[in-house]
Amino acid sequence: MHPLRSLGWGLLVSAFLAAGAESAAQVMEKQWGFMPAADVLRVLYPHVLSALHDAIAPVLWDYVVLPLLAFPGWILFGVPGAFFVWHYRPHPDH
């Protein structure tokens, strides 16, 4: 199996876990609908979010990380995971 296909499966599993974490955060916040990954981290793991903020350069935080965290976590993991699984799928021999 191609290593990027294995990575894709790992990302898809992470997407399902992120969807579950998002559901838990929605229940805790009594908010329904899509929830950005930053809000999920803020609700469930506030120390992780502050540690990430401290560990990443301010320019990268403002222009790379925060825009990415505006998406739901299941999208952040699911889209590249689905791409890798699909693109590196085994092809039948002709």
Secondary structure, 3 states (H helix, E strand, C coil): CCHHHHHHHHHHHHHHHHHHHHHHHHHHHCCCCCCCHHHHHHHHCHHHHHHHHHHCCHHHHHHHHHHHHCCCHHHHHHHHHHHHHHHCCCCCCC
